[in-house]
Amino acid sequence: MKSKMTQVGVAWKKTTQSDKTFVSIVLTNPMGPDIHLTMWTNSYKEKDGQPDYMIYKSADERPVAATRSGDDFPTESAKAVDDDIPF
């Protein structure tokens, strides 16, 4: 059975030098530059109605052609950490 889902991007789990875990996301944009996002745990969450994660758009958008080459994607040099990321 063929999946009805379509891949729209990719993501990497990363860790900052200060050991904060985040997800680096690249959404494929067939009409222009790909969209670069980062997702962080919402450290200001105080009640259930508030979001668990915050997503930010990166300021340095790269052209579509540059993101198609594996050499242009960030390397996975940061250690993998499972803290608070559900996947």
Buried (B, 14 or more C-beta within 10 A) or exposed (E): EEEEEEEEBEBBBBBEEEEEBBBBBBEBBEEEEBBBBBBBBEEEEEEEEEEEBBEEEEEEBBEBEEBEEEEEBEEEEBEEBEEEBEE
